[in-house]
Amino acid sequence: MNLTEAREGEEYIIRGLATDDEELNAFLFSLGCYSGEPVTVVSRLKGGCVVSIKDARYNIDDQLASAILI
């Protein structure tokens, strides 16, 4: 399951990243988005969602959210 299928307000554990793009992997890692980290979908927006990772909130689009496996 990926982050686009997550329910709002529920905490999930990141299982991995479904992308071969090294630049995208590095960007997600810089946000604190890597295996074993908890992530919560705070709210859904048109074309994306707001997520909470390591006490910070980020607005990510659906394409990026679909690359984050939970």
Residue, then its C-alpha position, 0 to 999 in steps of 0.5 A: m500500500n502507498l501513501t495515497e491510500a492512507r487514511e487521514g489522522e492514522e500513523y503508518i510506518i514507511r516500508g520503502l520507496a518505490t522509485d529508481d530516481e536517485e534524486l527523488n530518493a535523496f530528496l525524500f531522505s532529506l525530509g526524513c522519509y525513509s524505512g522505519e519512520p512513522v508518517t501521518v497523513v494530516s489532510r488531503l488536498k486536490g492533487g496531493c496531501v499534507v503529511s507529518i514526518k518527524d514533527a514537520r509537515y509537508n505538502i506533497d503531490d499524489q505522484l510523490a505520495s504514490a512512491i512512498l510505501i507504507 
